[in-house]
Amino acid sequence: MPENPDLCVDTSVKIKCANRKEASMLLETLTADNINLPPYLGLNMNIHDEVFIIDLQYEKKNIIKENNINTLINTIDEIMEHIALARDVIKND
């Protein structure tokens, strides 16, 4: 992929949960997990009724450190893995 000095991507993932309690548990579980993100990644998580919402922002503006869009993709993949694991734990409780 060619380098783009000013690349910005905003993405939102919405997960419908069984109820607000499950959505709250996901938020609580993942909030502690995502505290050391690179400066070019932004992450916001919240809930609306029984929907767990993840907003991710990738912004590369004249960053000297090597990085690429794969960081965003890998972060989404990791978050989805954590959600699957947390849902399995919640379901078995």
Rosetta constraint file for C-alpha pairs under 8 A:
AtomPair CA 5 CA 60 HARMONIC 6.47 0.50
AtomPair CA 5 CA 61 HARMONIC 5.70 0.50
AtomPair CA 5 CA 62 HARMONIC 5.62 0.50
AtomPair CA 5 CA 63 HARMONIC 7.86 0.50
AtomPair CA 6 CA 59 HARMONIC 7.33 0.50
AtomPair CA 6 CA 60 HARMONIC 5.48 0.50
AtomPair CA 6 CA 61 HARMONIC 4.67 0.50
AtomPair CA 6 CA 62 HARMONIC 6.87 0.50
AtomPair CA 7 CA 58 HARMONIC 7.71 0.50
AtomPair CA 7 CA 59 HARMONIC 5.87 0.50
AtomPair CA 7 CA 60 HARMONIC 5.20 0.50
AtomPair CA 7 CA 61 HARMONIC 6.80 0.50
AtomPair CA 8 CA 57 HARMONIC 7.29 0.50
AtomPair CA 8 CA 58 HARMONIC 5.46 0.50
AtomPair CA 8 CA 59 HARMONIC 4.40 0.50
AtomPair CA 8 CA 60 HARMONIC 6.32 0.50
AtomPair CA 9 CA 57 HARMONIC 5.72 0.50
AtomPair CA 9 CA 58 HARMONIC 5.05 0.50
AtomPair CA 9 CA 59 HARMONIC 6.56 0.50
AtomPair CA 10 CA 55 HARMONIC 7.28 0.50
AtomPair CA 10 CA 56 HARMONIC 5.81 0.50
AtomPair CA 10 CA 57 HARMONIC 4.49 0.50
AtomPair CA 10 CA 58 HARMONIC 6.44 0.50
AtomPair CA 11 CA 55 HARMONIC 5.82 0.50
AtomPair CA 11 CA 56 HARMONIC 5.31 0.50
AtomPair CA 11 CA 57 HARMONIC 6.46 0.50
AtomPair CA 12 CA 53 HARMONIC 7.00 0.50
AtomPair CA 12 CA 54 HARMONIC 5.58 0.50
AtomPair CA 12 CA 55 HARMONIC 4.45 0.50
AtomPair CA 12 CA 56 HARMONIC 6.31 0.50
AtomPair CA 13 CA 53 HARMONIC 5.77 0.50
AtomPair CA 13 CA 54 HARMONIC 5.09 0.50
AtomPair CA 13 CA 55 HARMONIC 6.53 0.50
AtomPair CA 14 CA 51 HARMONIC 6.35 0.50
AtomPair CA 14 CA 52 HARMONIC 5.74 0.50
AtomPair CA 14 CA 53 HARMONIC 4.58 0.50
AtomPair CA 14 CA 54 HARMONIC 6.46 0.50
AtomPair CA 15 CA 51 HARMONIC 5.49 0.50
AtomPair CA 15 CA 52 HARMONIC 5.11 0.50
AtomPair CA 15 CA 53 HARMONIC 6.43 0.50
AtomPair CA 16 CA 23 HARMONIC 7.98 0.50
AtomPair CA 16 CA 50 HARMONIC 6.05 0.50
AtomPair CA 16 CA 51 HARMONIC 4.49 0.50
AtomPair CA 16 CA 52 HARMONIC 6.42 0.50
AtomPair CA 17 CA 22 HARMONIC 6.08 0.50
AtomPair CA 17 CA 23 HARMONIC 5.77 0.50
AtomPair CA 17 CA 50 HARMONIC 5.34 0.50
AtomPair CA 17 CA 51 HARMONIC 5.78 0.50
AtomPair CA 17 CA 52 HARMONIC 6.99 0.50
AtomPair CA 18 CA 22 HARMONIC 6.41 0.50
AtomPair CA 18 CA 23 HARMONIC 7.87 0.50
AtomPair CA 18 CA 50 HARMONIC 6.73 0.50
AtomPair CA 19 CA 23 HARMONIC 6.58 0.50
AtomPair CA 19 CA 49 HARMONIC 7.64 0.50
AtomPair CA 19 CA 50 HARMONIC 4.79 0.50
AtomPair CA 20 CA 24 HARMONIC 6.06 0.50
AtomPair CA 20 CA 47 HARMONIC 7.94 0.50
AtomPair CA 20 CA 49 HARMONIC 5.62 0.50
AtomPair CA 20 CA 50 HARMONIC 4.17 0.50
AtomPair CA 20 CA 51 HARMONIC 7.35 0.50
AtomPair CA 21 CA 25 HARMONIC 6.16 0.50
AtomPair CA 21 CA 50 HARMONIC 7.63 0.50
AtomPair CA 22 CA 26 HARMONIC 6.27 0.50
AtomPair CA 22 CA 50 HARMONIC 7.52 0.50
AtomPair CA 22 CA 87 HARMONIC 8.00 0.50
AtomPair CA 22 CA 90 HARMONIC 7.55 0.50
AtomPair CA 23 CA 27 HARMONIC 6.28 0.50
AtomPair CA 23 CA 47 HARMONIC 6.39 0.50
AtomPair CA 23 CA 50 HARMONIC 5.73 0.50
AtomPair CA 23 CA 51 HARMONIC 6.22 0.50
AtomPair CA 23 CA 52 HARMONIC 5.21 0.50
AtomPair CA 24 CA 28 HARMONIC 6.11 0.50
AtomPair CA 24 CA 47 HARMONIC 6.91 0.50
AtomPair CA 24 CA 52 HARMONIC 7.72 0.50
AtomPair CA 25 CA 29 HARMONIC 5.99 0.50
AtomPair CA 26 CA 30 HARMONIC 6.03 0.50
AtomPair CA 26 CA 52 HARMONIC 7.42 0.50
AtomPair CA 26 CA 83 HARMONIC 6.81 0.50
AtomPair CA 26 CA 86 HARMONIC 6.78 0.50
AtomPair CA 26 CA 87 HARMONIC 7.66 0.50
AtomPair CA 27 CA 31 HARMONIC 5.87 0.50
AtomPair CA 27 CA 45 HARMONIC 6.73 0.50
AtomPair CA 27 CA 46 HARMONIC 6.62 0.50
AtomPair CA 27 CA 47 HARMONIC 7.41 0.50
AtomPair CA 27 CA 52 HARMONIC 7.16 0.50
AtomPair CA 28 CA 32 HARMONIC 7.04 0.50
AtomPair CA 29 CA 33 HARMONIC 7.01 0.50
AtomPair CA 29 CA 86 HARMONIC 7.47 0.50
AtomPair CA 30 CA 34 HARMONIC 6.53 0.50
AtomPair CA 30 CA 79 HARMONIC 7.85 0.50
AtomPair CA 30 CA 82 HARMONIC 7.48 0.50
AtomPair CA 30 CA 83 HARMONIC 7.76 0.50
AtomPair CA 31 CA 35 HARMONIC 7.44 0.50
AtomPair CA 31 CA 45 HARMONIC 7.65 0.50
AtomPair CA 37 CA 41 HARMONIC 6.31 0.50
AtomPair CA 37 CA 42 HARMONIC 7.54 0.50
AtomPair CA 40 CA 57 HARMONIC 7.94 0.50
AtomPair CA 40 CA 58 HARMONIC 5.79 0.50
AtomPair CA 40 CA 59 HARMONIC 5.20 0.50
AtomPair CA 40 CA 60 HARMONIC 6.12 0.50
AtomPair CA 41 CA 56 HARMONIC 7.06 0.50
AtomPair CA 41 CA 57 HARMONIC 5.59 0.50
AtomPair CA 41 CA 58 HARMONIC 4.78 0.50
AtomPair CA 41 CA 59 HARMONIC 6.58 0.50
AtomPair CA 41 CA 72 HARMONIC 7.39 0.50
AtomPair CA 42 CA 55 HARMONIC 7.94 0.50
AtomPair CA 42 CA 56 HARMONIC 5.51 0.50
AtomPair CA 42 CA 57 HARMONIC 4.76 0.50
AtomPair CA 42 CA 58 HARMONIC 6.49 0.50
AtomPair CA 43 CA 54 HARMONIC 7.21 0.50
AtomPair CA 43 CA 55 HARMONIC 5.77 0.50
AtomPair CA 43 CA 56 HARMONIC 4.69 0.50
AtomPair CA 43 CA 57 HARMONIC 6.50 0.50
AtomPair CA 44 CA 54 HARMONIC 5.93 0.50
AtomPair CA 44 CA 55 HARMONIC 5.10 0.50
AtomPair CA 44 CA 56 HARMONIC 6.55 0.50
AtomPair CA 45 CA 52 HARMONIC 7.45 0.50
AtomPair CA 45 CA 53 HARMONIC 5.58 0.50
AtomPair CA 45 CA 54 HARMONIC 4.55 0.50
AtomPair CA 45 CA 55 HARMONIC 6.20 0.50
AtomPair CA 46 CA 52 HARMONIC 6.12 0.50
AtomPair CA 46 CA 53 HARMONIC 5.32 0.50
AtomPair CA 46 CA 54 HARMONIC 6.76 0.50
AtomPair CA 47 CA 51 HARMONIC 5.54 0.50
AtomPair CA 47 CA 52 HARMONIC 4.57 0.50
AtomPair CA 47 CA 53 HARMONIC 5.69 0.50
AtomPair CA 48 CA 52 HARMONIC 6.67 0.50
AtomPair CA 48 CA 53 HARMONIC 7.54 0.50
AtomPair CA 56 CA 72 HARMONIC 7.95 0.50
AtomPair CA 58 CA 69 HARMONIC 7.65 0.50
AtomPair CA 58 CA 72 HARMONIC 6.51 0.50
AtomPair CA 67 CA 71 HARMONIC 6.97 0.50
AtomPair CA 68 CA 72 HARMONIC 7.91 0.50
AtomPair CA 69 CA 73 HARMONIC 6.63 0.50
AtomPair CA 70 CA 74 HARMONIC 5.92 0.50
AtomPair CA 71 CA 75 HARMONIC 6.06 0.50
AtomPair CA 72 CA 76 HARMONIC 6.26 0.50
AtomPair CA 73 CA 77 HARMONIC 6.20 0.50
AtomPair CA 74 CA 78 HARMONIC 6.09 0.50
AtomPair CA 75 CA 79 HARMONIC 6.15 0.50
AtomPair CA 76 CA 80 HARMONIC 6.15 0.50
AtomPair CA 77 CA 81 HARMONIC 6.28 0.50
AtomPair CA 78 CA 82 HARMONIC 6.31 0.50
AtomPair CA 79 CA 83 HARMONIC 6.19 0.50
AtomPair CA 80 CA 84 HARMONIC 6.20 0.50
AtomPair CA 81 CA 85 HARMONIC 6.27 0.50
AtomPair CA 82 CA 86 HARMONIC 6.04 0.50
AtomPair CA 83 CA 87 HARMONIC 6.02 0.50
AtomPair CA 84 CA 88 HARMONIC 6.25 0.50
AtomPair CA 85 CA 89 HARMONIC 6.36 0.50
AtomPair CA 86 CA 90 HARMONIC 6.14 0.50
AtomPair CA 87 CA 91 HARMONIC 5.97 0.50
AtomPair CA 88 CA 92 HARMONIC 6.26 0.50
AtomPair CA 89 CA 93 HARMONIC 6.39 0.50
